[in-house]
Amino acid sequence: MQFDRLKRREVITLLGGATAVWPLAARAQQWAMPAVGFLSGNSPGPLRRQMAAFHSGLKEVGYVERQNVTLEYRWAEGQYEKLPGLAAELVRRQVAVIVAVTNAGALAAKQATTTIPIVFEIGEDPVKIGLVKSLSRPGGNMTGVTTFGVGLTAKRLGLLLEMVPMATTMAVLVNPKSVNAQPQVDDAQEASARLGVRLTVLTATAENEFESAFAILARQQAGALLVSAEPLFYSRQQLLVLLAARHGVPAIYEWREFAAAGGLMSYGTILTDAYHQAGVYTGRILKGEKPDDLPTVQSSRFEFVINLNTAKALGLEIPPTLLARADEVIE
């Protein structure tokens, strides 16, 4: 009888120990997951489609969030002064890879570490702004994708003038705090001189400055507006589209999401492609490949979108030649 009680006590002790060990083992497995830092100058809300594409790219290489990889998100929401501190947080967290979105985000990540691999998604030439040595052999700890967002200013201005050929004054809206601002102003000024129109430069560094920028646009009697490629503007796309409609000004934007939200036109690369590629590269680095062995990818698919309802609301007759070149017409 005493022997049976002893055996029962041993079994109970073993079971109790097992229940304590199993959760510890599960937690240890969770802690062993590689961590990826996601640093962006944008806000998360408008990027649902793009983030889905990023996760699709990760999954393509075998990684699924919360199953075998964890993600640490850091969003600056257009406040670029926060990016260096957010990048430093990810370095202290000792993430395995940093994914840096926007030019300012990539530059902040570069300043924060020379050892942690960085995958960037930017709208500028990465060689020109000092992120990589060359596109084919990036060198160092960085590689990624460029979407040409900044370099399409002249093209967008030309499309806008085709839509509003009677405009003699055009405006470009930029964020002077952004590293993207001056290159886009330079391109816009060069293009406007070539097209024979006057250019007004409007500035806004925060959402509460949008109204005053549009008030200046009205006083200058600008006949059309180009909203520059800028994370702050992308994250506030609904408000900018609403202000353009309220002031009755035809506007062109960088990405399709603006046109889908009611903007007149957009022209740019297909952003989901870039995020998908960033996810693929992140997964490949997690599996042991080095950034220097992964050439920087240049997005090559562009889309031109026209919102027909907005054109009608503005009283615009879309030129047939422009309509024929549209990749998508939103009705």
C-alpha positions, 0 to 999 in steps of 0.5 A: 500500500505504501509502495502504491502511494509512493508511485502515485506521488512520483507520477503526480510530481512528474506530471506537475513538472511536465506542466511547468516545463511545457510552457517554458519550452513553448516560450523558449521556442517563441523567443528563438524566433528571428525578429525583423524590425520594420521602420517606416516614415509612413502611418500603418493605416494607408498601407494595408495592401502594401503590408499584405504584399510584404507578408506575401513576400516573406511567406514565399520564402517560408516565413509567417509572422508569429509562426516562425518570425516576429516583427517589430513595427516602428512608424514615424507617421510623417514625423521624420525627426522620430526616425533616428530614435526608432532605428536605434530602438530596433538596433537595441532590440538586436533584430536580425534584419531591419526593413526601412521604408521611405528615403528618410527611414533608410537613411536613419537605419544606415546611421544606426547600424553597419552590421545588421542587414537592412532591406530598404524600399525607397523612391530615390536612386540609392546610389545617389543618396549614398545607401549602396555603392552600386545597384548590382553590388550594393556593398555593406549591409544594405540592399532593397528596392527603389520605386522611382517615386521622386524621379517621376515629377516631370512626367506627372506634371506633363500628364497634368498639363495634358488634362488641364491644357488651359492652366498657365500656373501650376502648383507643387506641394512639398514637405520642406523637411523631407530629403525628397523635397528639393529634388522634386522642386528642381524637377518640377521647375525644369519641367514647368519651364519646358512646358511654358507654365508658371510654377508655385511651390507650396509647403506643408510639414504637418497636417495642420498646414494643409489648409494654409497651403491650399489657401495660397494655391487659391490666391495664386490662382493655380489651375492645377496641383501636383502633390509630390511623392511624400510619406506625410502626404501619402498617410493623409491622402483622404484629407488632401483629396478632400481639400483638392475637391473643396477648392475645385483644383485638378490634382495628380498624385504619386500612387493609385490609392489617391485616385481610388480615394477620389483624386483626379489622377495618379502616376507611379510604380505599383507599390505592392510589387516593391513591398513584395520584393522587400519581403522576399529579400528579408526572408532570403537574408533570414535564411543566410544570404548577405545584402551584398549578394542581392542586387538592388531591384528597380521597380519596372511596372508603372500605372496611370489611373484616372478617376472619371467621376472626379473629372466630371465633378471638376467639369473636365473633358478628358482628352481621348489620347490621355484616356487611351494611355490610362491603365485604369479608369475609375468610374 
